[in-house]
C-alpha cells in the first residue's frame, strides 16, 4: 500500500473537526434535561425513558468514534517515528521506549477498568458473607487504577513534548486529552458501547445523564376556559421544545454524516483495492507472493483501523434516526392533545357565547317590555336600572363559572374578595344601599324640592352613589337658584342627624297663614266672613288641582283619611285685641304669585266700608306653616 493511501483518512478527519463534533454531541445530549421538564404525563414518561436509552448510546458512539480516531492518529505518529527515514540513534531508541511505555500504561489502565467492572458486577450478585471481601478488592483495584491513570497521564505528557514533529503537527496527544476531558463531564459516556451492548450494568454514578427516573401522573382534565387556555399554552411550549430537539438531532445527524462520508469513501476504495489484489493471477515467484501478502496484510490492518472509526458513526446515524422518529411521535401525540383541547376550548367559548347572547336577548326583551307597559318615567327608570344590574350580574356569573377551573377555589376566592371589598368600600356600598331607598316608593325624583342638612334645593340627578341638588336661596316661597350645585352621598338617608325632608310623593303644595290683629270693638263674625271671602275668591281658581292632590294622597296612603284642602280661619283673643289667623293651601310652583294675590285681596277687604281697624303693626303677617291639624286625620 502506498504512503498516499495511508494518509487518506488523516486528510478526511482532523482533530478540530473531532472536537467540534464532540461539543455538538454534548450540547445535543444535555438538551435531554429540557425534555425532562416536559414529561408531565405517563405517555410523556414513556417517550422520555426511551429517548434516554437512545441518547446514552448515541453519546457513547460519539466518544467511541473520537477515541478510535485518536488511536488511529497515535499509531500513524508512532509509525512515522519508526520509518526508514529516521536515524536509529540512541535518542530515537529512547523515544521508542517512551512510546512503548505509554502503550503499556494504556493497556494497564484498560485492564484495571475491566477488572473493576467485573468486581462491581460480582458485588451486585454476591451474598452478604462475600460482599465485604469484594468491596475491599474494589477499593484496592480503584487505587491501582488511579495509580495507573496517573502514570499514563505523565507518560502521555512526555510523548506530547518529545513525540516528534509529526506528532506535534497532528496534535495526537492534545486530541486524546481533550476527548478525555470532555468525557469526564458526561457520566453516560464513561461506559463503552461494547459493555452496554453485552448487557453489563452501568454503575449508578455513570447512569443516564444523572436525571431522575420519570413515571408521570395523569393530570386532571381542566373544567374551565382558563384551565384550557393554560394547558394550550403549555402544550404549545412543549411542541416548540420538541421542534428544537428535532432541529438539534437533524444538525447532529448532518455532522455525523459529513464525518462518515469521506471515511466510508476511503473504506470503499480499500475494498476495491482488495478486490483488485484478489483478482490478480497467482504467481509462482516466492518474492512476488511475499510482496502481495505484505500488501494484503497492510490493507487489512488499515481497513480494520478505518472501520473502527466509521462503525460508531454508522451506528450513530441509525440511532439518531430512531431518536428523531421517537421525538416526532412524541410531538404528534402532543399535537393531537393540543388539537383536542383546542376543540374543547372553542366549544366552551361557543357555549358561553350562546349563553351570553341569550342573556342579552332576554335583557333586550325586558327593556322593550318596560317601555311598553311602564308609563311612569320614574318607575321606568327604576326597572331599567334593575334590568341592567341583573343582566351584568348574570353575565359576570356565567363568565366566572365558565373560566373557573375549580368551583371550590372560586367560591373561596370570591368570599375573600367580597370580604375585602366590603371593608375597603363600605362607604360606597352604604351609598348604593341608600340609592335603593331614594328611588323607592317614598323616595325622591328629579325636580323634587328637598331639604338635607339645612340645605334646600331641587333634585337635579340621582346617581348610584351621589345625589345632586340645585341650591335654592332663602328657602321661602320665592326661593331662587343660587347658582351652586350641592352633592350629597346617598348614605345621608342613614344618618340620624342629617334629616331628609321632601314633598309627599305625587304632591306639590304648601300651607301658608296670614295673621291680622283687629280692634276688639269690631264684629268678629263680620270680620271673619269678609277675610275668608277674600281668600276663597283666590283659592277657587286652583281648588280643583288641590282636590286632585288630596285624592292622590288618599290613594297613596290607604290607611289615612285626608279632609278637603281649603282655607281655614282661627280666632284668638289677645291683650291688644282680636287675632285672626287664616290658613290656606297653595301650589308650590305658584306660591309667591298666590301669596301676592291673597295679600292684595285681604287688603282690599280691610279697606272696604266699614273699614276694619288693625292694631299692633297694622299690617298682615304672612308666613309658611305646617298642615293644620284638621287637614290630616289618622
C-alpha positions as CSV (number, residue, x, y, z in Angstrom):
1,X,0.0,0.0,0.0
2,X,1.4,3.5,-0.9
3,X,2.0,6.3,1.6
4,X,-0.7,8.4,-0.1
5,X,-3.3,5.8,0.6
6,X,-2.3,5.5,4.2
7,X,-2.9,9.2,4.8
8,X,-6.3,9.4,3.2
9,X,-8.2,9.1,6.5
10,X,-6.0,11.8,8.1
11,X,-6.9,14.2,5.4
12,X,-10.6,13.5,5.7
13,X,-10.9,14.0,9.5
14,X,-8.7,16.3,11.7
15,X,-8.5,17.0,15.4
16,X,-10.6,20.3,15.3
17,X,-13.4,18.6,13.5
18,X,-13.5,15.7,16.0
19,X,-13.6,18.1,19.0
20,X,-16.2,20.2,17.3
21,X,-18.3,17.1,16.7
22,X,-18.0,16.1,20.3
23,X,-19.0,19.5,21.5
24,X,-22.1,19.4,19.3
25,X,-22.9,15.9,20.6
26,X,-22.6,17.0,24.2
27,X,-24.8,20.1,23.6
28,X,-27.4,17.8,22.0
29,X,-27.2,15.3,24.8
30,X,-27.6,18.0,27.5
31,X,-30.8,19.1,25.8
32,X,-32.3,15.9,27.3
33,X,-32.7,17.8,30.6
34,X,-35.1,20.1,28.8
35,X,-37.1,17.1,27.7
36,X,-37.2,16.0,31.3
37,X,-39.3,19.1,32.2
38,X,-41.8,18.2,29.5
39,X,-42.7,14.8,30.9
40,X,-45.8,15.6,32.9
41,X,-48.0,12.6,31.9
42,X,-47.4,8.8,31.7
43,X,-47.3,9.0,27.9
44,X,-44.6,11.6,28.1
45,X,-42.6,9.5,30.5
46,X,-42.6,6.5,28.1
47,X,-41.2,8.7,25.3
48,X,-38.6,10.3,27.6
49,X,-37.3,7.0,29.1
50,X,-36.9,5.6,25.6
51,X,-35.1,8.7,24.5
52,X,-32.7,8.4,27.4
53,X,-31.7,4.9,26.4
54,X,-31.0,6.0,22.8
55,X,-29.3,9.2,23.9
56,X,-26.9,7.3,26.1
57,X,-25.9,5.0,23.2
58,X,-25.5,7.9,20.8
59,X,-23.2,9.9,23.1
60,X,-21.1,6.8,23.7
61,X,-20.8,6.2,20.0
62,X,-19.6,9.8,19.6
63,X,-16.8,9.2,22.1
64,X,-16.1,5.8,20.6
65,X,-15.5,7.5,17.2
66,X,-13.3,10.1,18.8
67,X,-11.2,7.5,20.7
68,X,-10.9,5.4,17.5
69,X,-9.7,8.5,15.6
70,X,-7.2,9.4,18.3
71,X,-5.9,5.8,18.4
72,X,-5.5,5.9,14.6
73,X,-3.6,9.1,14.7
74,X,-1.4,7.8,17.5
75,X,-0.5,4.7,15.5
76,X,0.3,6.8,12.5
77,X,2.5,9.1,14.6
78,X,4.3,6.0,16.1
79,X,4.8,4.6,12.6
80,X,6.2,7.8,11.3
81,X,8.8,7.8,14.1
82,X,9.9,4.2,13.1
83,X,10.1,5.0,9.4
84,X,13.4,4.2,7.5
85,X,14.0,7.9,7.0
86,X,14.9,8.3,10.7
87,X,18.4,7.6,12.1
88,X,18.5,4.7,14.6
89,X,20.3,6.7,17.2
90,X,20.2,6.2,20.9
91,X,17.9,9.2,21.2
92,X,15.3,7.8,18.8
93,X,15.5,4.4,20.7
94,X,14.8,6.2,23.9
95,X,11.7,7.9,22.3
96,X,10.6,4.5,21.0
97,X,10.8,3.1,24.5
98,X,8.7,6.0,25.8
99,X,6.0,5.2,23.2
100,X,6.1,1.5,24.3
101,X,5.8,2.5,28.0
102,X,2.8,4.7,27.1
103,X,1.1,1.9,25.2
104,X,1.7,-0.5,28.1
105,X,0.3,2.1,30.5
106,X,-2.8,2.5,28.4
107,X,-3.2,-1.3,28.3
108,X,-2.8,-1.5,32.1
109,X,-5.5,1.2,32.6
110,X,-7.9,-0.7,30.4
111,X,-7.2,-4.0,32.2
112,X,-7.7,-2.3,35.6
113,X,-11.0,-0.8,34.3
114,X,-12.2,-4.2,33.2
115,X,-11.2,-5.8,36.5
116,X,-13.1,-3.0,38.4
117,X,-16.2,-3.5,36.3
118,X,-16.1,-7.3,36.8
119,X,-15.8,-6.8,40.6
120,X,-18.8,-4.4,40.6
121,X,-20.9,-7.0,38.7
122,X,-19.9,-9.6,41.2
123,X,-20.9,-7.3,44.1
124,X,-24.4,-7.0,42.7
125,X,-25.0,-10.7,42.9
126,X,-22.8,-11.5,45.9
127,X,-24.3,-12.6,49.2
128,X,-23.7,-10.8,52.5
129,X,-20.8,-13.0,53.5
130,X,-18.7,-12.3,50.4
131,X,-19.6,-8.6,50.0
132,X,-17.0,-7.4,52.5
133,X,-14.2,-9.1,50.6
134,X,-15.4,-7.9,47.2
135,X,-15.7,-4.3,48.5
136,X,-12.1,-4.5,49.8
137,X,-11.0,-5.8,46.4
138,X,-12.9,-3.0,44.6
139,X,-11.2,-0.4,46.8
140,X,-7.7,-1.9,46.1
141,X,-8.4,-2.1,42.4
142,X,-9.7,1.5,42.4
143,X,-6.4,2.6,43.9
144,X,-4.4,0.7,41.4
145,X,-6.5,2.2,38.6
146,X,-5.8,5.7,39.9
147,X,-2.1,5.0,40.1
148,X,-2.1,3.6,36.5
149,X,-4.0,6.6,35.2
150,X,-1.6,9.0,36.9
151,X,1.4,7.1,35.3
152,X,-0.3,7.0,31.9
153,X,-1.1,10.8,32.0
154,X,2.6,11.5,32.9
155,X,3.9,9.4,30.0
156,X,1.4,11.0,27.6
157,X,2.5,14.4,28.6
158,X,6.1,13.3,27.8
159,X,5.0,11.9,24.5
160,X,3.3,15.1,23.6
161,X,6.5,17.0,24.4
162,X,9.1,14.8,22.6
163,X,6.9,12.9,20.2
164,X,8.5,14.4,17.2
165,X,7.4,16.9,14.5
166,X,4.7,14.7,13.0
167,X,3.1,14.0,16.4
168,X,3.2,17.7,17.2
169,X,1.6,18.7,13.9
170,X,-1.1,16.1,14.2
171,X,-1.9,17.1,17.7
172,X,-2.4,13.4,18.8
173,X,-1.7,13.9,22.5
174,X,-3.7,17.1,22.6
175,X,-6.7,15.4,20.9
176,X,-6.7,12.5,23.3
177,X,-6.5,14.7,26.4
178,X,-9.4,16.9,25.1
179,X,-11.5,13.9,24.4
180,X,-11.0,12.5,27.9
181,X,-11.6,16.0,29.5
182,X,-15.0,16.1,27.6
183,X,-15.8,12.6,28.5
184,X,-15.3,13.2,32.3
185,X,-18.2,15.7,32.1
186,X,-20.6,13.1,30.7
187,X,-21.1,10.2,33.1
188,X,-23.1,8.1,30.5
189,X,-20.1,8.2,28.1
190,X,-17.8,6.5,30.6
191,X,-19.1,3.1,29.7
192,X,-18.1,1.8,26.3
193,X,-20.7,0.7,23.8
194,X,-19.3,-2.8,23.9
195,X,-20.0,-3.1,27.6
196,X,-23.5,-1.6,27.1
197,X,-24.2,-4.0,24.2
198,X,-23.1,-7.0,26.2
199,X,-25.7,-6.3,28.9
200,X,-23.2,-5.2,31.5
201,X,-24.7,-3.0,34.2
202,X,-23.7,0.6,34.5
203,X,-22.6,2.0,37.9
204,X,-25.1,4.4,39.4
205,X,-22.7,7.3,39.1
206,X,-22.5,6.7,35.4
207,X,-26.1,6.2,34.5
208,X,-28.2,8.1,32.0
209,X,-27.1,11.7,32.5
210,X,-27.9,11.7,36.2
211,X,-31.5,12.5,35.5
212,X,-34.1,11.0,37.9
213,X,-36.5,8.4,36.6
214,X,-39.8,9.7,35.3
215,X,-43.1,7.9,35.8
216,X,-45.5,10.8,35.2
217,X,-49.0,11.2,36.7
218,X,-52.1,11.8,34.7
219,X,-53.3,15.4,35.2
220,X,-56.9,16.2,35.9
221,X,-59.0,17.3,32.9
222,X,-59.4,21.1,33.0
223,X,-63.0,22.1,33.7
224,X,-62.8,25.8,32.8
225,X,-61.8,28.0,29.9
226,X,-58.9,29.4,31.9
227,X,-57.5,25.9,32.6
228,X,-57.8,25.0,28.9
229,X,-56.0,28.2,27.8
230,X,-53.2,27.4,30.3
231,X,-53.0,23.8,29.0
232,X,-52.9,25.0,25.4
233,X,-50.0,27.4,26.2
234,X,-48.1,24.6,28.0
235,X,-48.7,22.3,25.0
236,X,-47.6,24.9,22.5
237,X,-44.4,25.4,24.6
238,X,-43.9,21.7,24.7
239,X,-44.2,21.4,20.9
240,X,-41.7,24.2,20.4
241,X,-39.2,22.4,22.7
242,X,-39.7,19.2,20.7
243,X,-39.2,21.0,17.5
244,X,-36.0,22.4,18.9
245,X,-34.9,18.9,19.8
246,X,-35.7,17.7,16.3
247,X,-33.6,20.5,14.9
248,X,-30.6,19.7,17.1
249,X,-31.0,16.0,16.2
250,X,-31.0,16.8,12.5
251,X,-27.9,19.0,12.9
252,X,-26.1,16.3,14.7
253,X,-27.1,13.7,12.1
254,X,-25.8,16.0,9.4
255,X,-22.4,16.5,11.2
256,X,-22.1,12.7,11.7
257,X,-22.9,12.2,8.0
258,X,-20.3,14.7,6.9
259,X,-17.6,12.9,9.0
260,X,-18.8,9.5,7.9
261,X,-19.0,10.1,4.2
262,X,-15.3,10.6,3.4
263,X,-14.3,7.8,5.7
264,X,-16.8,5.5,4.1
265,X,-15.4,6.5,0.7
266,X,-11.9,5.5,1.9
267,X,-13.2,2.1,3.0
268,X,-14.8,1.6,-0.3
269,X,-11.5,2.4,-2.0
270,X,-9.7,0.0,0.3
271,X,-12.3,-2.7,-0.5
272,X,-11.9,-2.0,-4.2
273,X,-8.1,-2.3,-3.9
274,X,-8.6,-5.6,-2.0
275,X,-10.7,-6.9,-4.8
276,X,-8.0,-5.9,-7.3
277,X,-5.4,-7.8,-5.3
278,X,-7.6,-10.8,-5.0
279,X,-8.2,-10.8,-8.8
280,X,-4.5,-10.8,-9.6
281,X,-3.3,-14.1,-11.0
282,X,-1.3,-16.4,-8.7
283,X,2.4,-16.2,-9.1
284,X,5.0,-19.0,-8.6
285,X,7.6,-16.5,-7.5
286,X,8.0,-16.5,-3.7
287,X,9.2,-12.9,-3.7
288,X,6.1,-11.7,-5.5
289,X,3.9,-13.8,-3.2
290,X,5.6,-12.3,-0.2
291,X,5.1,-8.8,-1.5
292,X,1.4,-9.5,-2.2
293,X,0.9,-10.9,1.2
294,X,2.6,-7.9,2.8
295,X,0.4,-5.5,0.8
296,X,-2.8,-7.5,1.7
297,X,-1.9,-7.6,5.4
298,X,-1.2,-3.8,5.4
299,X,-4.5,-3.2,3.6
300,X,-6.4,-5.4,6.1
301,X,-4.9,-3.6,9.0
302,X,-5.7,-0.2,7.5
303,X,-9.3,-1.4,6.7
304,X,-9.8,-2.5,10.4
305,X,-8.5,0.8,11.7
306,X,-10.8,2.7,9.3
307,X,-13.7,0.5,10.1
308,X,-13.2,1.2,13.8
309,X,-13.6,4.9,13.1
310,X,-16.5,4.6,10.7
311,X,-18.5,1.9,12.5
312,X,-19.5,4.1,15.5
313,X,-20.7,6.9,13.1
314,X,-22.7,4.4,11.1
315,X,-24.4,3.0,14.2
316,X,-25.0,6.6,15.5
317,X,-26.7,7.5,12.2
318,X,-29.2,4.7,12.7
319,X,-29.8,5.6,16.4
320,X,-30.3,9.3,15.6
321,X,-32.9,8.3,13.0
322,X,-34.7,6.2,15.7
323,X,-34.3,9.1,18.2
324,X,-35.8,11.6,15.7
325,X,-38.7,9.2,15.0
326,X,-39.4,8.9,18.7
327,X,-39.3,12.7,19.2
328,X,-41.6,13.1,16.1
329,X,-44.1,10.6,17.5
330,X,-44.0,12.4,20.9
331,X,-44.7,15.7,19.1
332,X,-47.5,14.0,17.2
333,X,-49.1,12.9,20.5
334,X,-48.7,16.4,21.9
335,X,-50.2,17.9,18.7
336,X,-53.2,15.6,19.0
337,X,-53.7,16.6,22.6
338,X,-53.4,20.2,21.6
339,X,-56.0,19.8,18.9
340,X,-58.4,18.0,21.3
341,X,-58.1,20.8,23.9
342,X,-58.4,23.5,21.3
343,X,-61.6,22.0,20.0
344,X,-62.9,21.7,23.6
345,X,-61.9,25.4,24.2
346,X,-63.8,26.5,21.0
347,X,-66.9,24.5,22.1
348,X,-66.8,26.1,25.5
349,X,-66.4,29.5,24.1
350,X,-69.3,28.9,21.7
351,X,-71.5,27.7,24.5
352,X,-70.5,30.7,26.6
353,X,-71.2,33.0,23.6
354,X,-74.7,31.4,23.2
355,X,-75.5,31.8,26.9
356,X,-74.4,35.5,26.9
357,X,-76.4,36.1,23.7
358,X,-79.4,34.5,25.4
359,X,-78.9,36.7,28.4
360,X,-78.5,39.9,26.4
361,X,-81.5,38.9,24.2
362,X,-83.7,38.4,27.3
363,X,-82.4,41.7,28.6
364,X,-83.5,43.4,25.4
365,X,-86.9,41.8,25.6
366,X,-87.2,43.0,29.2
367,X,-86.2,46.5,28.1
368,X,-88.9,46.6,25.4
369,X,-91.5,45.3,27.9
370,X,-90.6,48.1,30.3
371,X,-91.0,50.8,27.7
372,X,-94.3,49.2,26.6
373,X,-96.0,48.5,29.9
374,X,-94.4,51.0,32.3
375,X,-95.6,54.5,31.6
376,X,-94.4,56.3,34.7
377,X,-91.0,57.8,33.9
378,X,-89.7,57.3,37.4
379,X,-90.8,53.7,37.6
380,X,-89.4,53.0,34.1
381,X,-86.0,54.4,35.2
382,X,-86.0,52.1,38.2
383,X,-86.9,49.0,36.2
384,X,-84.3,49.8,33.6
385,X,-81.7,50.2,36.3
386,X,-82.8,46.9,37.9
387,X,-82.6,45.2,34.4
388,X,-79.1,46.5,33.9
389,X,-77.9,45.3,37.3
390,X,-79.4,41.8,36.9
391,X,-78.1,41.5,33.4
392,X,-74.5,42.3,34.3
393,X,-74.6,40.2,37.4
394,X,-75.9,37.1,35.5
395,X,-73.3,37.7,32.7
396,X,-70.5,38.1,35.2
397,X,-71.6,34.9,37.0
398,X,-71.7,32.9,33.7
399,X,-68.3,34.2,32.7
400,X,-66.8,33.4,36.2
401,X,-68.2,29.8,36.1
402,X,-67.0,29.3,32.5
403,X,-63.5,30.4,33.2
404,X,-63.1,28.8,36.7
405,X,-61.3,25.5,36.8
406,X,-62.3,24.6,40.3
407,X,-65.6,25.8,41.8
408,X,-64.4,25.3,45.3
409,X,-61.4,27.5,44.8
410,X,-63.6,30.0,43.0
411,X,-66.0,30.2,46.0
412,X,-63.1,30.6,48.4
413,X,-61.6,33.3,46.3
414,X,-64.9,35.1,45.8
415,X,-65.6,35.0,49.6
416,X,-62.2,36.6,50.3
417,X,-62.6,39.1,47.6
418,X,-66.1,40.1,48.8
419,X,-64.9,40.5,52.3
420,X,-62.0,42.7,51.2
421,X,-64.4,44.8,49.0
422,X,-66.8,45.2,51.9
423,X,-64.1,46.5,54.2
424,X,-62.5,48.8,51.6
425,X,-65.7,50.1,50.0
426,X,-68.1,50.2,53.0
427,X,-69.0,53.9,52.3
428,X,-69.6,53.2,48.7
429,X,-71.7,50.1,49.5
430,X,-73.7,52.2,52.0
431,X,-74.3,54.8,49.4
432,X,-75.5,52.2,46.9
433,X,-77.9,50.9,49.6
434,X,-79.1,54.5,50.1
435,X,-79.8,54.7,46.4
436,X,-82.3,51.9,46.8
437,X,-84.2,53.9,49.4
438,X,-84.0,57.1,47.3
439,X,-85.6,55.5,44.3
440,X,-88.2,53.6,46.3
441,X,-91.9,54.2,46.6
442,X,-91.5,57.1,49.0
443,X,-88.2,58.3,47.6
444,X,-87.3,61.3,45.6
445,X,-87.3,62.1,41.9
446,X,-85.7,64.7,39.7
447,X,-87.4,68.0,40.2
448,X,-88.5,67.4,43.8
449,X,-87.7,70.1,46.3
450,X,-85.9,68.7,49.3
451,X,-84.1,69.8,52.4
452,X,-81.0,67.9,53.5
453,X,-78.8,69.0,56.4
454,X,-80.2,72.5,56.3
455,X,-79.7,72.9,52.5
456,X,-82.8,73.4,50.4
457,X,-82.8,72.7,46.7
458,X,-84.3,70.9,43.8
459,X,-83.1,67.4,42.8
460,X,-81.1,67.5,39.6
461,X,-79.7,64.0,39.4
462,X,-79.9,60.8,41.5
463,X,-76.8,58.7,40.9
464,X,-75.9,55.3,42.2
465,X,-73.6,56.9,44.8
466,X,-74.4,60.6,44.9
467,X,-77.4,62.9,44.9
468,X,-77.1,66.4,43.3
469,X,-79.2,69.4,44.3
470,X,-79.6,72.8,42.7
471,X,-79.4,75.0,45.8
472,X,-82.2,77.5,46.4
473,X,-81.7,80.7,48.4
474,X,-83.7,81.7,51.5
475,X,-85.9,78.6,51.4
476,X,-89.1,80.6,51.2
477,X,-91.9,80.5,48.6
478,X,-89.9,82.9,46.3
479,X,-86.6,80.9,46.6
480,X,-84.4,81.3,43.6
481,X,-81.4,79.2,42.5
482,X,-78.1,80.4,43.9
483,X,-76.0,79.1,41.0
484,X,-74.4,76.4,43.0
485,X,-74.9,72.6,42.9
486,X,-74.7,70.6,46.1
487,X,-73.7,67.0,46.1
488,X,-74.6,64.6,48.9
489,X,-73.7,61.0,49.4
490,X,-76.7,58.7,49.2
491,X,-75.7,57.3,52.6
492,X,-77.2,60.5,54.1
493,X,-80.5,58.7,54.4
494,X,-78.9,56.5,57.1
495,X,-77.5,59.5,59.2
496,X,-79.8,60.3,62.1
497,X,-78.5,63.8,62.4
498,X,-79.0,64.8,58.8
499,X,-82.7,64.7,58.1
500,X,-84.1,64.4,54.6
501,X,-87.3,66.5,54.1
502,X,-89.3,66.2,50.9
503,X,-92.7,66.6,49.5
504,X,-95.3,63.8,49.7
505,X,-94.8,61.7,46.5
506,X,-97.2,62.9,43.8
507,X,-98.0,66.2,45.5
508,X,-96.7,69.8,45.3
509,X,-98.4,72.1,47.8
510,X,-97.6,74.0,51.0
511,X,-99.7,75.7,53.7
512,X,-99.4,79.4,54.4
513,X,-101.1,81.5,57.0
514,X,-101.8,85.2,57.4
515,X,-102.2,86.7,60.9
516,X,-104.2,90.0,61.5
517,X,-104.7,91.8,64.8
518,X,-108.1,93.7,64.9
519,X,-109.5,96.1,67.4
520,X,-111.7,94.3,70.0
521,X,-114.7,96.5,69.4
522,X,-115.3,95.2,65.9
523,X,-117.9,92.5,64.9
524,X,-115.7,89.4,64.8
525,X,-118.3,87.4,62.7
526,X,-118.3,90.1,60.0
527,X,-114.5,90.4,60.1
528,X,-114.0,86.6,59.7
529,X,-116.5,86.3,56.9
530,X,-115.1,89.2,55.0
531,X,-111.5,87.9,55.2
532,X,-112.5,84.3,54.4
533,X,-114.4,85.5,51.3
534,X,-111.3,87.4,50.1
535,X,-109.1,84.3,50.5
536,X,-111.7,82.0,49.0
537,X,-112.0,84.2,45.9
538,X,-108.4,83.4,45.0
539,X,-108.4,79.8,46.2
540,X,-111.4,78.9,44.0
541,X,-109.2,79.4,40.9
542,X,-106.9,76.4,41.8
543,X,-109.3,74.5,44.1
544,X,-109.7,71.6,41.6
545,X,-106.0,71.0,41.3
546,X,-105.7,70.9,45.1
547,X,-108.5,68.3,45.2
548,X,-106.7,66.1,42.8
549,X,-103.6,66.2,45.0
550,X,-105.8,65.3,48.0
551,X,-107.2,62.3,46.2
552,X,-103.8,61.2,45.2
553,X,-102.7,61.3,48.8
554,X,-105.7,59.1,49.9
555,X,-104.8,56.6,47.2
556,X,-101.2,56.6,48.1
557,X,-101.8,56.3,51.8
558,X,-104.8,53.9,52.1
559,X,-104.7,53.9,55.9
560,X,-105.2,57.7,56.1
561,X,-108.2,59.9,55.5
562,X,-107.4,63.4,54.2
563,X,-110.1,66.1,54.6
564,X,-110.7,68.7,51.9
565,X,-108.0,71.2,51.2
566,X,-109.3,74.7,51.7
567,X,-108.9,78.0,53.6
568,X,-109.4,77.8,57.4
569,X,-109.7,80.6,60.0
570,X,-108.9,80.8,63.7
571,X,-109.8,83.5,66.2
572,X,-107.8,84.2,69.3
573,X,-108.2,86.9,71.9
574,X,-105.0,88.8,72.8
575,X,-104.2,91.7,75.1
576,X,-104.4,94.1,72.3
577,X,-107.5,92.9,70.5
578,X,-108.7,90.1,68.3
579,X,-106.2,87.9,66.3
580,X,-107.5,86.4,63.1
581,X,-105.3,83.5,61.6
582,X,-106.2,82.4,58.1
583,X,-104.5,79.3,56.7
584,X,-104.8,78.2,53.1
585,X,-103.1,75.6,50.8
586,X,-101.4,76.7,47.6
587,X,-99.3,75.1,44.8
588,X,-95.6,75.2,45.4
589,X,-94.7,76.3,41.9
590,X,-97.1,79.3,42.2
591,X,-96.7,80.1,45.9
592,X,-95.3,83.6,45.5
593,X,-97.9,84.6,43.0
594,X,-100.8,83.2,45.1
595,X,-99.5,84.8,48.2
596,X,-99.3,88.2,46.5
597,X,-102.9,87.9,45.2
598,X,-104.3,86.8,48.6
599,X,-102.5,89.6,50.3
600,X,-103.9,92.2,47.9
601,X,-107.4,90.6,48.3
602,X,-107.2,90.8,52.1
603,X,-106.0,94.5,52.0
604,X,-109.0,95.3,49.7
605,X,-111.3,93.6,52.1
606,X,-109.9,95.5,55.0
607,X,-110.3,98.9,53.2
608,X,-114.0,98.2,52.3
609,X,-116.6,100.1,54.2
610,X,-116.9,99.8,57.0
611,X,-113.2,99.6,57.3
612,X,-111.6,97.1,59.6
613,X,-109.4,98.6,62.2
614,X,-106.0,96.9,62.7
615,X,-103.9,97.2,65.8
616,X,-100.3,96.3,66.5
617,X,-98.1,96.7,63.5
618,X,-101.1,97.4,61.4
619,X,-100.1,95.0,58.6
620,X,-100.9,91.4,57.9
621,X,-98.2,88.8,58.9
622,X,-97.7,86.2,56.1
623,X,-95.6,83.0,56.9
624,X,-95.5,79.3,55.8
625,X,-96.8,76.8,58.3
626,X,-97.2,73.0,58.6
627,X,-100.5,71.5,57.6
628,X,-103.3,72.2,60.1
629,X,-104.4,69.5,62.5
630,X,-107.8,69.2,60.9
631,X,-106.3,68.6,57.4
632,X,-105.0,65.1,58.1
633,X,-106.7,62.6,60.3
634,X,-105.5,59.1,61.1
